[in-house]
Amino acid sequence: MNIHEYQAKELLRAEGVPIPPGEIASTPEQAEAIAKKLGGMVVVKAQVHAGGRGKAGGVKLAKSPEEARELASRILGMKIKGLTVHTVLVTAAAEIASEAYVGIILDRATKKPVFMVSAAGGIDIEEVAATTPEKILKLPIDTRYGLLAYQASELGFFLFDDLKKVRAASKIMMALYQAFMKNGASLAEINPLVVTLAGDVIALDAKISIDDNELDRHPELEALRDETAEEPSEVDARNSHLTFIKLDGDVGCIVNGAGLAMATMDLVKYYGGEPANFLDIGGSSNPEKVVNALRIITAEPHVKAILFNIFGGITRTDDVANGIVTATKANPLKIPIVIRLTGTNEEIAMQILTENGFTASSDMDEAVKKAVALAKGGQAA
Amino acid sequence: MSIFIDNSTTVIVQGITGRDGGFHTKQMLEYGTRIVGGVTPGKGGQTFDGTVPVFNSVHAAVKATGANTSVIYVPPMFAADAMMEAADAGIRLIVCITEGVPVLDMTRVYPFVQEKGARLLGPNCPGLITPGQSKVGIIPGRICTPGHVGVVSRSGTLTYEIVYQLTRAGMGQSSCVGIGGDPINGTNFIDCLSAFENDPDTHAVAMMGEIGGTDEQEAAEFVATRMTKPVVGFIAGQTAPAGRRMGHAGAIISGSAGTATEKIEAFEQAGMGVAKRPIDFVTLLKARM
């Protein structure tokens, strides 16, 4: 789960990371009032779950409260990488002497959180890693012991020579690590970490991603979720305990299991079609899930055919068949449906479907070809 | 022969009295797996299904039964503890089926299990099966048949699909291993490929990867430099958009890394067969065996 910059800053502030004061606004008037309260120069920053906000014109410096209002009115409602800006952060501007990068990622290779720090800050760290890897210090952390004082110090010395700044940076490393662990993060970044003209070390921007698997343990973090930043159909699917990702094609896919769901999308493409979505109904065969899946898929006007691909292992195919029958009786389908079922209780499932006027096959390739043809408005092969 | 499990494997089930644990214990017993005990704290002294003794701890279960393998069906928030308990009790192969284990938990579990010298499979995996001998986990037994293709995969139902197509084509399997879809897991592709290379009963390997991470690229390198047996690979997620988690926690393209294209290229460079569709495994493997 991604959270906004202002939310990430709150989590970091709670651990003692120095961050310039700021508040969020959803109207230009609020932005003006916050700027007045803060005094001096402020930065108005779009709060969306996308990188490159600055380049897109979503981050602007204001010299007066009136200018803050004017800028906020331009930024609010703006679209950045397809996402509408509903909120801006109005924060005190800093006088920057130098910028650095500090981040922690959960690294698959070392199977540990890895600190990455670089004096080349404020830019794309992936690019620095690719072109000048010597400018980055990577330090894997054993979470059983945590970030040790000497490690925090080593990170600080990699960035600065001046002892006062090294100590300030080390303290920030410790606080960042605490925030990362406490909130079950998969990524936590301060980019840039700034040295001000006055010589203070502060965080100007922050990004935190939470591991979705942690949300049961941290119900308070669920409150940070911004559903306005997501596709409404994806929110609906999550609330129905389905994994759903909307795409641009016209073949709606309903599959059990993530790997098979991806392979089904790929096969749609292989046979010349375009998948409309990724949808995994999961391992359990609750007919309710099938009903919800059909509701979500058929609500999308660009879907021209529906393809079920169910491999019954744990999932009972007769449960899926019952779900299809129940859902289509309540809401008759306006578009063609192709059903592929095989595995557990296949004979019963086929019987249920036949009795209710559906045809089904047990061959994946045949079913995908048929769905692609139907989506194109043609006849089934 | 086979890899990791055979008919001498003795298994305990952690979470045996739970809904999933109970259901799959019955399935494993039916298949012929030697389930020697179960663990549910507080239910020690009971029996499951009238035959399997239940213990309060893995230590007690191992002491009484001498089990060498454990399979875990406990809820996600308890899975880390269950894996570490199994390793501490001397279990040699720990199979964690549980989906949704926090990744940070795995940063503690992995080194702990390593230091105990145990093998961990998963979490978020379907387990493994040696057809005709033993199954540990949730892979449906009836789709498998004994033979000489080793199967290793990051997925569950996609593996079933491909195993089923192999079986229908008369190509049996030596062992089928699901390594799981999480970003931090125990056993990886290379561990399985290395075991298949050393297993005289395995004549070729079918490998199913997916987007995210670099496990497949490292596996391809291993195939090119260390393996004599033919390997055919498949990558799921060629149509997946970047930056989105495709169901599996580990199935995500980060920035420009972890794409299907780069993995398929790695397979091709390693001289592996590349299945464009699941059904292609049959012809590609036949041509190489």
Interface residues (C-beta under 8 A of the other chain):
Chain A: L106 R108 A109 K111 K112 P113 E126 D142 T143 R144 M181 G184 S186 D211 D212 N213 E214 D216 R217 T243 I245 L247 V255 N256 G257 A258 G259 L260 A261 M262 A263 M265 D266 L267 V268 K269 Y270 P275 F278 D280 G283 F311 G313 I314 T315 T342 G343 T344 M364 D365
Chain B: P76 M77 G100 V101 P102 V103 L104 M106 T107 R108 Y110 P111 F112 P126 I138 I139 P140 I143 S153 R154 S155 G156 T157 L158 T159 Y160 E161 Y164 G181 P183 I184 M208 E210 I211 G213 T214 D215 F234 A236 G237 Q238 T239 A240 P241 R244 R245 M246 G247 H248 A249 G250 A251 G255 S256 A260 K276 R277 P278 I279
